[in-house]
Amino acid sequence: MFSNLTPTVKNLLIANVLIHLLANFSPNDVIRQLFSMYNPVLPGTPDLWNPNFKPWQIVTYMFLHSRDTFMHLFSNMFALLIFGPAIEMYMGSKKFLKYYLICGIGAALFNMAIDYYTFFQYPISDATQRFLSIKSMLGASGAIFGILVAFAMIFPNIEMMLLFLPVPIKAKYFVAMYAIFEIVQGFQRTGSGIAHWAHIGGLITGFILLQFFHFKKRNFY
């Protein structure tokens, strides 16, 4: 795996790990408070504006991960390590980085849109308003799901062996099953703290970029 590392994947891995360590040692978790993604609008509040929101968060949130469990960082970086190099070699480093960042931004916007739809559909209490003002999203998962859909669309028939399946499965079927699982989890609203709709947002953004914006065209730089 490490012998096939491509430049952008390597730099993303290093950046995510270093930022995670830096955030863990920051006093009062100030880095996560400043750079995680907060919804800018709070329905039900007088001016609708969330003072915790900053414009840069729509990019910086995808370089932060949970302090509570190392698996959040590990699972995202493991997926980047496994699937990222093939996509970077196919797209080229410049296009791959743009694709990764746009998928992460699209994931945040899609998750925000689902939140707003839910907020405006149902009245929310003062306690819920306070919770929403301090609730933030963080993690590279949206961008990673963009990489997964790219792998499924560019290399659809590559067979993969998964720990929980005793038989190989083609990439296109694996990603389709994963997407269905995320949609089901999103509708169930399990309260797990996982932003399932951000994952779907990353998939949708990746599909649009690949289908309509020439990201599926092969580059060699």
ChimeraX commands (.cxc) that place a marker at each C-alpha (Angstrom):
marker #1 position 0.00,0.00,0.00 radius 0.5
marker #1 position 2.63,2.53,1.04 radius 0.5
marker #1 position 4.88,1.80,-1.92 radius 0.5
marker #1 position 2.10,2.98,-4.25 radius 0.5
marker #1 position 1.39,6.25,-2.43 radius 0.5
marker #1 position 0.78,9.18,-4.76 radius 0.5
marker #1 position 1.82,12.76,-3.86 radius 0.5
marker #1 position -1.56,14.28,-3.05 radius 0.5
marker #1 position -2.79,11.25,-1.11 radius 0.5
marker #1 position 0.44,11.27,0.90 radius 0.5
marker #1 position 0.11,14.98,1.66 radius 0.5
marker #1 position -3.55,14.60,2.65 radius 0.5
marker #1 position -2.67,11.72,4.99 radius 0.5
marker #1 position 0.10,13.75,6.62 radius 0.5
marker #1 position -2.08,16.86,6.93 radius 0.5
marker #1 position -4.98,14.99,8.52 radius 0.5
marker #1 position -2.80,13.17,11.05 radius 0.5
marker #1 position -0.79,16.28,12.01 radius 0.5
marker #1 position -3.91,18.44,12.35 radius 0.5
marker #1 position -5.56,15.74,14.45 radius 0.5
marker #1 position -2.59,15.69,16.83 radius 0.5
marker #1 position -2.44,19.47,16.96 radius 0.5
marker #1 position -6.17,19.70,17.70 radius 0.5
marker #1 position -5.88,17.12,20.48 radius 0.5
marker #1 position -3.23,19.20,22.23 radius 0.5
marker #1 position -4.96,22.55,21.76 radius 0.5
marker #1 position -6.34,24.08,24.99 radius 0.5
marker #1 position -10.12,23.81,25.44 radius 0.5
marker #1 position -10.36,22.10,22.04 radius 0.5
marker #1 position -10.14,25.56,20.47 radius 0.5
marker #1 position -9.03,24.27,17.05 radius 0.5
marker #1 position -12.13,22.11,16.62 radius 0.5
marker #1 position -14.32,24.96,17.85 radius 0.5
marker #1 position -12.89,27.37,15.29 radius 0.5
marker #1 position -12.53,25.07,12.30 radius 0.5
marker #1 position -15.36,22.49,12.52 radius 0.5
marker #1 position -18.43,23.16,10.37 radius 0.5
marker #1 position -21.38,24.89,12.06 radius 0.5
marker #1 position -24.70,25.57,10.36 radius 0.5
marker #1 position -24.68,29.33,9.67 radius 0.5
marker #1 position -28.44,29.76,10.13 radius 0.5
marker #1 position -30.40,28.79,13.25 radius 0.5
marker #1 position -34.16,28.62,12.63 radius 0.5
marker #1 position -36.20,30.08,15.48 radius 0.5
marker #1 position -33.56,32.53,16.70 radius 0.5
marker #1 position -34.17,36.30,16.40 radius 0.5
marker #1 position -31.55,37.05,13.73 radius 0.5
marker #1 position -31.20,33.45,12.45 radius 0.5
marker #1 position -27.40,33.74,12.53 radius 0.5
marker #1 position -25.12,31.28,14.31 radius 0.5
marker #1 position -22.17,33.19,15.82 radius 0.5
marker #1 position -20.07,29.99,15.81 radius 0.5
marker #1 position -20.11,29.82,12.01 radius 0.5
marker #1 position -17.07,31.10,10.09 radius 0.5
marker #1 position -16.80,31.02,6.26 radius 0.5
marker #1 position -13.57,29.00,6.21 radius 0.5
marker #1 position -15.22,26.09,8.05 radius 0.5
marker #1 position -16.72,24.71,4.84 radius 0.5
marker #1 position -13.18,23.62,3.88 radius 0.5
marker #1 position -11.37,23.21,7.20 radius 0.5
marker #1 position -13.95,20.84,8.73 radius 0.5
marker #1 position -12.80,18.00,6.47 radius 0.5
marker #1 position -9.30,18.07,8.00 radius 0.5
marker #1 position -10.55,17.54,11.56 radius 0.5
marker #1 position -11.68,14.35,13.26 radius 0.5
marker #1 position -13.26,13.34,16.54 radius 0.5
marker #1 position -11.20,13.49,19.70 radius 0.5
marker #1 position -13.32,10.73,21.26 radius 0.5
marker #1 position -12.35,7.85,18.99 radius 0.5
marker #1 position -9.27,7.22,16.88 radius 0.5
marker #1 position -11.39,5.09,14.52 radius 0.5
marker #1 position -12.95,8.21,12.99 radius 0.5
marker #1 position -9.57,9.34,11.70 radius 0.5
marker #1 position -8.31,5.80,11.00 radius 0.5
marker #1 position -11.30,4.68,8.91 radius 0.5
marker #1 position -11.21,7.78,6.72 radius 0.5
marker #1 position -7.45,7.68,6.20 radius 0.5
marker #1 position -7.50,3.93,5.54 radius 0.5
marker #1 position -10.11,4.44,2.78 radius 0.5
marker #1 position -8.04,7.31,1.35 radius 0.5
marker #1 position -4.95,5.08,1.40 radius 0.5
marker #1 position -6.73,2.17,-0.32 radius 0.5
marker #1 position -8.78,3.98,-2.98 radius 0.5
marker #1 position -7.11,7.38,-3.36 radius 0.5
marker #1 position -3.88,6.48,-5.23 radius 0.5
marker #1 position -5.71,4.78,-8.11 radius 0.5
marker #1 position -7.98,7.80,-8.56 radius 0.5
marker #1 position -5.08,10.26,-8.34 radius 0.5
marker #1 position -3.07,8.30,-10.91 radius 0.5
marker #1 position -6.09,8.31,-13.21 radius 0.5
marker #1 position -7.12,11.97,-12.78 radius 0.5
marker #1 position -3.71,13.52,-12.18 radius 0.5
marker #1 position -2.72,15.19,-8.93 radius 0.5
marker #1 position -4.14,18.67,-9.59 radius 0.5
marker #1 position -7.55,17.42,-10.67 radius 0.5
marker #1 position -7.65,14.86,-7.86 radius 0.5
marker #1 position -7.07,17.53,-5.20 radius 0.5
marker #1 position -9.79,19.73,-6.70 radius 0.5
marker #1 position -12.14,16.75,-6.84 radius 0.5
marker #1 position -11.43,15.83,-3.20 radius 0.5
marker #1 position -12.05,19.35,-1.91 radius 0.5
marker #1 position -15.17,19.96,-3.98 radius 0.5
marker #1 position -16.67,16.65,-2.79 radius 0.5
marker #1 position -16.01,17.68,0.80 radius 0.5
marker #1 position -17.64,21.07,0.25 radius 0.5
marker #1 position -20.59,19.47,-1.53 radius 0.5
marker #1 position -21.04,17.05,1.37 radius 0.5
marker #1 position -21.22,19.93,3.86 radius 0.5
marker #1 position -23.73,21.87,1.74 radius 0.5
marker #1 position -25.94,18.83,1.20 radius 0.5
marker #1 position -25.96,17.97,4.90 radius 0.5
marker #1 position -26.77,21.60,5.69 radius 0.5
marker #1 position -29.68,21.56,3.23 radius 0.5
marker #1 position -31.13,18.43,4.85 radius 0.5
marker #1 position -30.77,20.02,8.28 radius 0.5
marker #1 position -32.57,23.17,7.14 radius 0.5
marker #1 position -35.37,21.19,5.57 radius 0.5
marker #1 position -35.82,19.33,8.86 radius 0.5
marker #1 position -35.59,22.51,10.96 radius 0.5
marker #1 position -38.19,24.40,8.95 radius 0.5
marker #1 position -40.54,21.43,8.74 radius 0.5
marker #1 position -40.85,21.08,12.50 radius 0.5
marker #1 position -40.90,23.65,15.33 radius 0.5
marker #1 position -37.83,23.50,17.55 radius 0.5
marker #1 position -37.53,24.26,21.24 radius 0.5
marker #1 position -35.14,26.69,22.94 radius 0.5
marker #1 position -33.07,23.74,24.13 radius 0.5
marker #1 position -32.81,22.46,20.55 radius 0.5
marker #1 position -31.75,25.91,19.37 radius 0.5
marker #1 position -28.94,25.95,21.94 radius 0.5
marker #1 position -27.88,22.46,20.89 radius 0.5
marker #1 position -27.84,23.41,17.20 radius 0.5
marker #1 position -25.69,26.46,17.95 radius 0.5
marker #1 position -22.91,24.26,19.36 radius 0.5
marker #1 position -23.42,21.21,17.11 radius 0.5
marker #1 position -20.69,20.95,14.52 radius 0.5
marker #1 position -19.66,18.57,11.76 radius 0.5
marker #1 position -16.11,17.40,11.17 radius 0.5
marker #1 position -14.30,14.68,9.28 radius 0.5
marker #1 position -13.12,13.76,5.79 radius 0.5
marker #1 position -15.98,11.29,5.19 radius 0.5
marker #1 position -17.79,13.41,2.60 radius 0.5
marker #1 position -14.65,13.74,0.49 radius 0.5
marker #1 position -13.89,10.04,1.01 radius 0.5
marker #1 position -17.34,9.07,-0.29 radius 0.5
marker #1 position -16.56,11.16,-3.36 radius 0.5
marker #1 position -13.46,9.00,-3.86 radius 0.5
marker #1 position -15.56,5.84,-3.42 radius 0.5
marker #1 position -18.01,6.84,-6.14 radius 0.5
marker #1 position -15.09,7.78,-8.41 radius 0.5
marker #1 position -13.57,4.34,-7.89 radius 0.5
marker #1 position -16.92,2.69,-8.67 radius 0.5
marker #1 position -17.42,4.74,-11.84 radius 0.5
marker #1 position -13.85,4.56,-13.16 radius 0.5
marker #1 position -13.08,0.97,-12.13 radius 0.5
marker #1 position -16.59,-0.52,-11.82 radius 0.5
marker #1 position -15.68,-4.17,-12.34 radius 0.5
marker #1 position -12.68,-4.44,-10.06 radius 0.5
marker #1 position -13.46,-7.15,-7.52 radius 0.5
marker #1 position -12.92,-6.45,-3.84 radius 0.5
marker #1 position -12.70,-8.76,-0.86 radius 0.5
marker #1 position -14.40,-7.40,2.24 radius 0.5
marker #1 position -14.00,-8.64,5.79 radius 0.5
marker #1 position -17.74,-9.17,6.26 radius 0.5
marker #1 position -18.33,-10.91,2.91 radius 0.5
marker #1 position -16.75,-14.30,2.06 radius 0.5
marker #1 position -16.99,-13.69,-1.71 radius 0.5
marker #1 position -15.51,-10.95,-3.94 radius 0.5
marker #1 position -17.79,-8.08,-4.89 radius 0.5
marker #1 position -17.42,-5.62,-7.77 radius 0.5
marker #1 position -16.68,-2.03,-6.82 radius 0.5
marker #1 position -19.89,-0.70,-8.40 radius 0.5
marker #1 position -22.05,-3.01,-6.30 radius 0.5
marker #1 position -20.12,-2.31,-3.13 radius 0.5
marker #1 position -20.57,1.47,-3.46 radius 0.5
marker #1 position -24.25,1.08,-4.43 radius 0.5
marker #1 position -24.90,-1.03,-1.32 radius 0.5
marker #1 position -23.00,1.43,0.84 radius 0.5
marker #1 position -25.06,4.32,-0.55 radius 0.5
marker #1 position -28.33,2.51,0.19 radius 0.5
marker #1 position -27.13,1.83,3.74 radius 0.5
marker #1 position -26.29,5.52,4.27 radius 0.5
marker #1 position -29.68,6.65,2.94 radius 0.5
marker #1 position -31.50,4.23,5.24 radius 0.5
marker #1 position -29.43,5.40,8.21 radius 0.5
marker #1 position -30.09,9.02,7.31 radius 0.5
marker #1 position -33.86,8.52,7.31 radius 0.5
marker #1 position -33.73,6.59,10.56 radius 0.5
marker #1 position -32.00,9.54,12.30 radius 0.5
marker #1 position -30.43,7.19,14.81 radius 0.5
marker #1 position -28.77,9.90,16.89 radius 0.5
marker #1 position -25.40,8.22,16.44 radius 0.5
marker #1 position -23.69,11.52,15.68 radius 0.5
marker #1 position -22.71,10.31,12.20 radius 0.5
marker #1 position -23.56,12.74,9.38 radius 0.5
marker #1 position -25.02,10.17,6.98 radius 0.5
marker #1 position -26.44,12.85,4.69 radius 0.5
marker #1 position -22.97,14.37,4.34 radius 0.5
marker #1 position -21.79,10.98,3.07 radius 0.5
marker #1 position -24.60,10.96,0.50 radius 0.5
marker #1 position -23.75,14.56,-0.37 radius 0.5
marker #1 position -20.17,13.52,-1.13 radius 0.5
marker #1 position -21.41,10.69,-3.35 radius 0.5
marker #1 position -23.81,12.96,-5.24 radius 0.5
marker #1 position -21.20,15.69,-5.69 radius 0.5
marker #1 position -18.67,13.17,-6.96 radius 0.5
marker #1 position -21.16,11.67,-9.40 radius 0.5
marker #1 position -22.01,15.12,-10.80 radius 0.5
marker #1 position -18.34,16.05,-11.20 radius 0.5
marker #1 position -17.54,12.78,-12.95 radius 0.5
marker #1 position -20.62,12.75,-15.16 radius 0.5
marker #1 position -20.86,16.38,-16.23 radius 0.5
marker #1 position -17.56,18.20,-15.50 radius 0.5
marker #1 position -14.95,15.99,-17.19 radius 0.5
marker #1 position -13.43,14.64,-13.99 radius 0.5
marker #1 position -13.76,11.18,-15.52 radius 0.5
marker #1 position -11.39,12.17,-18.32 radius 0.5
marker #1 position -7.92,10.72,-17.75 radius 0.5
marker #1 position -4.97,13.03,-17.08 radius 0.5
marker #1 position -1.31,12.23,-16.58 radius 0.5
marker #1 position -0.08,15.18,-14.47 radius 0.5
marker link #1:1,2 radius 0.2
marker link #1:2,3 radius 0.2
marker link #1:3,4 radius 0.2
marker link #1:4,5 radius 0.2
marker link #1:5,6 radius 0.2
marker link #1:6,7 radius 0.2
marker link #1:7,8 radius 0.2
marker link #1:8,9 radius 0.2
marker link #1:9,10 radius 0.2
marker link #1:10,11 radius 0.2
marker link #1:11,12 radius 0.2
marker link #1:12,13 radius 0.2
marker link #1:13,14 radius 0.2
marker link #1:14,15 radius 0.2
marker link #1:15,16 radius 0.2
marker link #1:16,17 radius 0.2
marker link #1:17,18 radius 0.2
marker link #1:18,19 radius 0.2
marker link #1:19,20 radius 0.2
marker link #1:20,21 radius 0.2
marker link #1:21,22 radius 0.2
marker link #1:22,23 radius 0.2
marker link #1:23,24 radius 0.2
marker link #1:24,25 radius 0.2
marker link #1:25,26 radius 0.2
marker link #1:26,27 radius 0.2
marker link #1:27,28 radius 0.2
marker link #1:28,29 radius 0.2
marker link #1:29,30 radius 0.2
marker link #1:30,31 radius 0.2
marker link #1:31,32 radius 0.2
marker link #1:32,33 radius 0.2
marker link #1:33,34 radius 0.2
marker link #1:34,35 radius 0.2
marker link #1:35,36 radius 0.2
marker link #1:36,37 radius 0.2
marker link #1:37,38 radius 0.2
marker link #1:38,39 radius 0.2
marker link #1:39,40 radius 0.2
marker link #1:40,41 radius 0.2
marker link #1:41,42 radius 0.2
marker link #1:42,43 radius 0.2
marker link #1:43,44 radius 0.2
marker link #1:44,45 radius 0.2
marker link #1:45,46 radius 0.2
marker link #1:46,47 radius 0.2
marker link #1:47,48 radius 0.2
marker link #1:48,49 radius 0.2
marker link #1:49,50 radius 0.2
marker link #1:50,51 radius 0.2
marker link #1:51,52 radius 0.2
marker link #1:52,53 radius 0.2
marker link #1:53,54 radius 0.2
marker link #1:54,55 radius 0.2
marker link #1:55,56 radius 0.2
marker link #1:56,57 radius 0.2
marker link #1:57,58 radius 0.2
marker link #1:58,59 radius 0.2
marker link #1:59,60 radius 0.2
marker link #1:60,61 radius 0.2
marker link #1:61,62 radius 0.2
marker link #1:62,63 radius 0.2
marker link #1:63,64 radius 0.2
marker link #1:64,65 radius 0.2
marker link #1:65,66 radius 0.2
marker link #1:66,67 radius 0.2
marker link #1:67,68 radius 0.2
marker link #1:68,69 radius 0.2
marker link #1:69,70 radius 0.2
marker link #1:70,71 radius 0.2
marker link #1:71,72 radius 0.2
marker link #1:72,73 radius 0.2
marker link #1:73,74 radius 0.2
marker link #1:74,75 radius 0.2
marker link #1:75,76 radius 0.2
marker link #1:76,77 radius 0.2
marker link #1:77,78 radius 0.2
marker link #1:78,79 radius 0.2
marker link #1:79,80 radius 0.2
marker link #1:80,81 radius 0.2
marker link #1:81,82 radius 0.2
marker link #1:82,83 radius 0.2
marker link #1:83,84 radius 0.2
marker link #1:84,85 radius 0.2
marker link #1:85,86 radius 0.2
marker link #1:86,87 radius 0.2
marker link #1:87,88 radius 0.2
marker link #1:88,89 radius 0.2
marker link #1:89,90 radius 0.2
marker link #1:90,91 radius 0.2
marker link #1:91,92 radius 0.2
marker link #1:92,93 radius 0.2
marker link #1:93,94 radius 0.2
marker link #1:94,95 radius 0.2
marker link #1:95,96 radius 0.2
marker link #1:96,97 radius 0.2
marker link #1:97,98 radius 0.2
marker link #1:98,99 radius 0.2
marker link #1:99,100 radius 0.2
marker link #1:100,101 radius 0.2
marker link #1:101,102 radius 0.2
marker link #1:102,103 radius 0.2
marker link #1:103,104 radius 0.2
marker link #1:104,105 radius 0.2
marker link #1:105,106 radius 0.2
marker link #1:106,107 radius 0.2
marker link #1:107,108 radius 0.2
marker link #1:108,109 radius 0.2
marker link #1:109,110 radius 0.2
marker link #1:110,111 radius 0.2
marker link #1:111,112 radius 0.2
marker link #1:112,113 radius 0.2
marker link #1:113,114 radius 0.2
marker link #1:114,115 radius 0.2
marker link #1:115,116 radius 0.2
marker link #1:116,117 radius 0.2
marker link #1:117,118 radius 0.2
marker link #1:118,119 radius 0.2
marker link #1:119,120 radius 0.2
marker link #1:120,121 radius 0.2
marker link #1:121,122 radius 0.2
marker link #1:122,123 radius 0.2
marker link #1:123,124 radius 0.2
marker link #1:124,125 radius 0.2
marker link #1:125,126 radius 0.2
marker link #1:126,127 radius 0.2
marker link #1:127,128 radius 0.2
marker link #1:128,129 radius 0.2
marker link #1:129,130 radius 0.2
marker link #1:130,131 radius 0.2
marker link #1:131,132 radius 0.2
marker link #1:132,133 radius 0.2
marker link #1:133,134 radius 0.2
marker link #1:134,135 radius 0.2
marker link #1:135,136 radius 0.2
marker link #1:136,137 radius 0.2
marker link #1:137,138 radius 0.2
marker link #1:138,139 radius 0.2
marker link #1:139,140 radius 0.2
marker link #1:140,141 radius 0.2
marker link #1:141,142 radius 0.2
marker link #1:142,143 radius 0.2
marker link #1:143,144 radius 0.2
marker link #1:144,145 radius 0.2
marker link #1:145,146 radius 0.2
marker link #1:146,147 radius 0.2
marker link #1:147,148 radius 0.2
marker link #1:148,149 radius 0.2
marker link #1:149,150 radius 0.2
marker link #1:150,151 radius 0.2
marker link #1:151,152 radius 0.2
marker link #1:152,153 radius 0.2
marker link #1:153,154 radius 0.2
marker link #1:154,155 radius 0.2
marker link #1:155,156 radius 0.2
marker link #1:156,157 radius 0.2
marker link #1:157,158 radius 0.2
marker link #1:158,159 radius 0.2
marker link #1:159,160 radius 0.2
marker link #1:160,161 radius 0.2
marker link #1:161,162 radius 0.2
marker link #1:162,163 radius 0.2
marker link #1:163,164 radius 0.2
marker link #1:164,165 radius 0.2
marker link #1:165,166 radius 0.2
marker link #1:166,167 radius 0.2
marker link #1:167,168 radius 0.2
marker link #1:168,169 radius 0.2
marker link #1:169,170 radius 0.2
marker link #1:170,171 radius 0.2
marker link #1:171,172 radius 0.2
marker link #1:172,173 radius 0.2
marker link #1:173,174 radius 0.2
marker link #1:174,175 radius 0.2
marker link #1:175,176 radius 0.2
marker link #1:176,177 radius 0.2
marker link #1:177,178 radius 0.2
marker link #1:178,179 radius 0.2
marker link #1:179,180 radius 0.2
marker link #1:180,181 radius 0.2
marker link #1:181,182 radius 0.2
marker link #1:182,183 radius 0.2
marker link #1:183,184 radius 0.2
marker link #1:184,185 radius 0.2
marker link #1:185,186 radius 0.2
marker link #1:186,187 radius 0.2
marker link #1:187,188 radius 0.2
marker link #1:188,189 radius 0.2
marker link #1:189,190 radius 0.2
marker link #1:190,191 radius 0.2
marker link #1:191,192 radius 0.2
marker link #1:192,193 radius 0.2
marker link #1:193,194 radius 0.2
marker link #1:194,195 radius 0.2
marker link #1:195,196 radius 0.2
marker link #1:196,197 radius 0.2
marker link #1:197,198 radius 0.2
marker link #1:198,199 radius 0.2
marker link #1:199,200 radius 0.2
marker link #1:200,201 radius 0.2
marker link #1:201,202 radius 0.2
marker link #1:202,203 radius 0.2
marker link #1:203,204 radius 0.2
marker link #1:204,205 radius 0.2
marker link #1:205,206 radius 0.2
marker link #1:206,207 radius 0.2
marker link #1:207,208 radius 0.2
marker link #1:208,209 radius 0.2
marker link #1:209,210 radius 0.2
marker link #1:210,211 radius 0.2
marker link #1:211,212 radius 0.2
marker link #1:212,213 radius 0.2
marker link #1:213,214 radius 0.2
marker link #1:214,215 radius 0.2
marker link #1:215,216 radius 0.2
marker link #1:216,217 radius 0.2
marker link #1:217,218 radius 0.2
marker link #1:218,219 radius 0.2
marker link #1:219,220 radius 0.2
marker link #1:220,221 radius 0.2
view
